[in-house]
Amino acid sequence: MIDITHKPTTLREAIAEATVTVSMAGTIAAVKQKRVPKGDVLEAARVAGLFGIKKTAELIPDCHPLPVEHAALAFEVKDMSIVITVKVRTIYRTGVEVEAMHGASIAALTIYDMLKPIDKGITIDRIRLVEKKGGKSDWKDDFDKALHAAVLVISDGVASGKKEDKGGLLVVDRLKKLGVECSGTTVVPDEPEKIAAQVKAWAAEGFDLILSTGGTGLSPRDRTPEAIAPILDREVPGIMEAARAYGQARMPLAIMSRGIAGMIGRTLVITLPGSTRGAQETMDALFPFVLHVIKVQEHAFRHGS
């Protein structure tokens, strides 16, 4: 199975559909009147479909076991067919479209099995995904123009040439993959005055997003929060609360991160840990969701509010 541990937990939903077509009108009448020798066709198919949903990971090798937190089957009985609709919901790191289609498949096969003694011409015409929701794709905003970001690496070691920067390079790479243009990058030592001066300069230039790496821990030289906090117009606490919660689920020491986030005018500023792992996990936790903050600013600017 693929690794999904880096994915955030979100509400996922999928709707699938299967169609069973009969060859005789009398077959549908028998289903409606519950005269099928094997029993109540639709109720049996409903129960079988629920079992199918729950057992998907046992039968499809690459499907992850996941908590099925809602499942429902509905049947539309037409003149010569029965349309099965399956809805599945979960709060997890991966989607439930296969679970929904598997449930529809099992329900369709159950109907086929129960009706074959009275109708030899039954077919299962199609099994398809109707709709899926959840995951990062649902939270990706479209922008009128390309977003411009700047990355500030805060490290005495990197600034002096004694240490190689990895976290900053990772952040730049991740931004490019998100379609965000990284137009500015620089390195400064762990000195609050230099940190604040560079961030203020970039904000004045009109950057949409400024990300810093380093200086958010508890060593005596870690002063990034103290440098950034006074120059923010508004802090956005939920951003780093989400990042810390995400990080703590993977590394208990994440509770010691003191990163902050907020706005300078229309510029979003986020302070990331200096470690490569910490920077990566913070990016995983926040993006692309956090770009909606910039979308809100864009909308407000367009409408003059």
Sequence and secondary structure as in RCSB ss.txt:
>XXXX:A:sequence
MIDITHKPTTLREAIAEATVTVSMAGTIAAVKQKRVPKGDVLEAARVAGLFGIKKTAELIPDCHPLPVEHAALAF
EVKDMSIVITVKVRTIYRTGVEVEAMHGASIAALTIYDMLKPIDKGITIDRIRLVEKKGGKSDWKDDFDKALHAA
VLVISDGVASGKKEDKGGLLVVDRLKKLGVECSGTTVVPDEPEKIAAQVKAWAAEGFDLILSTGGTGLSPRDRTP
EAIAPILDREVPGIMEAARAYGQARMPLAIMSRGIAGMIGRTLVITLPGSTRGAQETMDALFPFVLHVIKVQEHA
FRHGS
>XXXX:A:secstr
    TTS  EEEEEEEEEEEE S HHHHHHHHTT  TT  HHHHHHHHHHHHHHTHHHHSTT       EEEEEE
EE SSEEEEEEEEEEEESS  HHHHHHHHHHHHHHHHHHHTTT TT EEEEEEEEEEE SGGGG    SS  EEE
EEEE HHHHTTSS   HHHHHHHHHHHTT EEEEEEEE S HHHHHHHHHHHHHHT SEEEEES  SSSTT  HH
HHHGGG SEE HHHHHHHHHHHHTT GGGGG    EEEETTEEEEEE SSHHHHHHHHHHHTTGGGHHHHHHHHH
HHTT 
